Every structure is written in C-alpha cells, then in structure tokens.
C-alpha cells in the first residue's frame, strides 16, 4: 500500500507557475501525515527532505500542517528554502501555536494561513503570517470587496483559491490578489511516470503505514 501525494499549481498574475500545494492522502485534511516517532526518524535519516524537490519540480511547496504538528512535532527534515508552512482551517488564537509560529519565522520559514472566514482581516491574530489563502467561493463578493484590498495594502500576500472562470480571475486581480489556484488554470490529468527508484518506493511504503 502506498501513500499518494497530489499537487496543485499556484500561479502568479501572469499565470506563470509560482508554487505547488501538496496534499497527502494519509494526512487529515490533506495535511502532512503524522507518524509515530520511530518511523519519522527512519524517514528523516534515510531520505532527508522526503523528495519534496522531486515532487514540486524545485518550486516552493505549500504543505498543510495541523496546529498540533506545528506545536509538537514539526518535521525537521523540511527546510525553509523549499516549503511554505500552511496552517489548516482557522486555528483558534493559541499561545502555544503563536510561539511555534514565532520559532518557525525566526528559522526562516514562510507561513500561510488558509483563512476561509476572513478572520485574519477582522482580528489579525497571527502577526507571523506572510500569506493568506482565501476560497473565493466561500465568501460573499461584498466581504471580499470590503477586506481583501486592506489585506493587500498591509503587505500580506494573497492567494485566491477555487478560481473557476475568467470573470473570477479578473475580479481577483482587481481586488489585489497576488496568486491564483483553481480549475480555471489547470484541470486534473493523468500522466505516465517512470518507475520510482527503490529508495523512493521504500519511502512511500513507510509513509503509508
């Protein structure tokens, strides 16, 4: 049995590739999968960065993490030069999470917040956030028009998720979004890949248990 990793492009205003979001089948909400400490040690010692560069084509990789993972067991093998730490859901204001985010920022990581209630626009509870991702289909156009320009002016980078039409893309450009994700840009497709080397297969087997 293998673990599967899906990737979805994140494009810039010129529709050039900026990064990929990676989603893990064996992690809750597509997040980085939790493993018992012994298995994590084996994976880290043998495969270093888990082949993230291979998966993301040497582009930045947005990886979802549950708050508990960031607080208690952030994977040391993932380095700040190749990933963006994405907080899943809308985490509650929590001193332990704030402290963990501060440590990550001091270590050079960029931090993204998947903020589908635009809580950050109202409360701004996380001063360590570099990027806010917004599902434009879950928030009314009026709320987007009210809050997105202010967020953009604050220096936070903005990713519009679930962009499905040309009209939505144009609207997001006008509001001040920096990056875009959705089926308007790419549809899922099937590709034939070369066989993985034995080391990579062993890695996927380890991740799946």
Secondary structure, 3 states (H helix, E strand, C coil): CCCCEEEEEEECCCCCEEEEEEEECCCHHHCCCCCCHHHHHHHHHHHCCCCHHHHHCCCEEEEEECHHHHHHCCCCCCCCCCEEEEECCCCCCCHHHHHHHHHHHHCCCEEEEECCCCHHHHHCCCCCCCEEEEECCCCCHHHHHHHHHHHHHCCCEEEEECCCCHHHHHHHHHHCCCEECCCCCCCCCCCCCCCCCHHHHHHHHHHHC
